[in-house]
Amino acid sequence: MTTLNANAAMAEAEAHNREFLVFSLGEEEYAVDILKVQEIRGYENVTRIANAPDFIKGVTNLRGVIVPIVDLRIKFHLDSVEYGGQTVVIVVNVADRIVGIVVDGVSDVMTLTPEQIKPAPEFGVTLSSDFLSGLGSLDDRMLVLVDIDKLLTSQEMALVEKVAD
């Protein structure tokens, strides 16, 4: 193979690699597509909204934009939900809507090849497999890849729209 063909093959392979922002919820590591992430902020108090579901903590004003804040720990039915120094809000842009998701902490950005991404299992994780894009494995780490689009545009999340408007 010529150098030109080898470089083209490498560029092709790299084009299919995907970068994910890795975050923790309890003892598990999750990841979302880095292209959906707008920014990461420290957790600050939010304005509660009456009659909103538990997982919608409220709204906050982000540079003039009212942003609903969703606590993924509550959404995923995790046992304990504590706010500490590592608690952050990942601000994501989904379907032309800005939403903040509260997580226990952010660890790093990871690049996964298509071979490192396995199909989502149908059972055994804390959330519906409808919201998973797969499982990422890298060395001894297993990441639950969250399809943030499906999660934040689901029927139940339509409530976020009502809350924010």
Secondary structure, 3 states (H helix, E strand, C coil): CCHHHHHHHHHHHHHHCEEEEEEEECCEEEEEEHHHEEEEEECCCCECCCCCCCCEEEEEEECCEEEEEEEHHHHCCCCCCCCCCCCEEEEEEECCEEEEEEECEEEEEEEECHHHEECCCCCCCCCCHHHEEEEEEECCEEEEEECHHHHHCCCCCHHHHHHHC
